[in-house]
Amino acid sequence: MFDLKGRTAIVTGAGRGVGAEIARHLARRGAIVAVNDVVDERAEEIAAEILADGGTAIAAVFDVTDHGAVATAAAALEREVGGVDILINNAGVPAQMRVAKFVDSLPEDWRKYIELNLYGVMNCCRAIVPGMCKRGWGRVITISSGAGTVGLNFGVSPYAAGKGGAISFMRHLALETAASGVTANTVAIGLIDNQADPSVTASLAKTIPVGRLGRPDDVAALCLYLASSEAAWMTGQTIGLNGGSPTS
Ligand SMILES: NC(=O)c1ccc[n+]([C@@H]2O[C@H](COP(=O)([O-])OP(=O)(O)OC[C@H]3O[C@@H](n4cnc5c(N)ncnc54)[C@H](O)[C@@H]3O)[C@@H](O)[C@H]2O)c1
């Protein structure tokens, strides 16, 4: 099950964290993986690691918020490794993420969250999904957040607007592409233990019913399923992956 041999995948924002783990898992199942990041050393490091582990990977350095750069990169990938079968929209944390109550936020700070979390997803889908539809097979998976599905009092409303926008967009994309063999699903993840300070995460973990924060491999395992042929009947869904937490 979940054999990805012969498939080409791209994971955005895969130079570290959750995206890097998704890229490693896809490669272990046999996919050729394009490791995207806006930071070239990060993309190159993870691609090299996958190669050293016996997988097939290339670095694909571009900014998902730049539609022209995304389209150019998608065309180059098609020439070099074939059309993309699996698109994982993972890039989602802007470089300077500021937490602030909306009433104290600055309008000039909102744009980066929407551009990355909504336009970034739309740019990649616009460049890659037409080829999937033409070939009659594709998997689009967007990594969203519990912040896009419930209200939180953490001061992350512009980020949540982008995450929630992507969830709505994916539902519509799923229906438009369902008859072409292309599925589109979103994973709304809760808090992930991603090199965070353990003194902070220990208390947060206690609020999660299963008693721990999520790990990047929890997300990667679900992505493997969603990316597989076995998941052909799963589309248009927003799947909460959060240790049972009702608030994320
Ligand atoms: N970590 C969490 O607790 C958590 C919780 C909920 C949702 N998420 C979501 O999970 C995903 C991964 O989060 P993470 O914690 O691994 O993030 P991270 O910050 O560790 O890694 C994200 C990577 O994306 C890259 N990136 C940023 N902007 C980019 C752009 N414009 N184009 C291409 N690459 C870009 C960064 O350089 C970085 O390497 C994100 O969508 C995030 O919103 C994370």
The ligand as an ORCA input file, in Angstrom:
! r2SCAN-3c Opt
* xyz 0 1
  N       4.458     24.124     13.459
  C       3.189     24.180     13.890
  O       2.908     24.073     15.090
  C       2.072     24.335     12.886
  C       0.748     24.331     13.353
  C      -0.280     24.463     12.435
  C       0.000     24.584     11.078
  N       1.307     24.603     10.664
  C       1.561     24.721      9.217
  O       2.427     23.670      8.822
  C       3.246     24.097      7.738
  C       4.716     23.859      8.049
  O       5.046     24.547      9.244
  P       6.496     24.415      9.914
  O       6.288     24.630     11.368
  O       7.198     23.200      9.433
  O       7.206     25.739      9.312
  P       8.765     26.145      9.283
  O       8.800     27.622      9.460
  O       9.579     25.292     10.188
  O       9.200     25.784      7.773
  C       8.564     26.425      6.708
  C       9.532     26.503      5.522
  O       8.833     27.215      4.499
  C       9.750     28.077      3.849
  N       9.018     29.189      3.232
  C       8.513     30.279      3.858
  N       7.984     31.114      2.955
  C       8.142     30.525      1.734
  C       7.804     30.920      0.407
  N       7.213     32.106      0.170
  N       8.105     30.076     -0.609
  C       8.724     28.892     -0.372
  N       9.100     28.486      0.864
  C       8.786     29.291      1.908
  C      10.671     28.552      4.956
  O      11.930     29.018      4.424
  C      10.813     27.293      5.812
  O      11.947     26.530      5.458
  C       2.899     25.572      7.507
  O       1.911     25.668      6.483
  C       2.289     25.992      8.832
  O       1.415     27.096      8.696
  C       2.337     24.488     11.527
*
